Amino acid sequence: VTGLGLGDDYFEGLRADLAAKRDLLCDGLAAAGFAVFRPRGTYFVTADIRPLGEDDGMAFCRSLPERAGVVAVPNAVFYAEPERGRHLVRFTFCKRRGVLAEAAERLAQLR
């Protein structure tokens, strides 16, 4: 109910903030070597890990916190046929910009 009372300027600011965070994360993932699918309507960025020499998203996501101090979700868990999404992972960008920038720096070390 509170949101319905907010003006358009609030939502435009929110849209601009999320778009900037999305771009920060997408650019960082691309610089780290991921193939990135830039979203237009979600808080998540899907990335293909094959350019990094990886093909098992589940194993990749399990090892990522130790390897880079970053967490991702394997997309295969969302597929009726998990093998079809085996090489895809997703990251969220509804975080503080500093957190996203640091994550991008850490992920760049995977190359």
Secondary structure, 3 states (H helix, E strand, C coil): CCHHHCCHHHHHHHHHHHHHHHHHHHHHHHHCCCEEECCCCCCEEEEECHHHCCCCHHHHHHHHHHHHCCCCEEHHHHCCCHHHHCCEEEEECCCCHHHHHHHHHHHHCCC
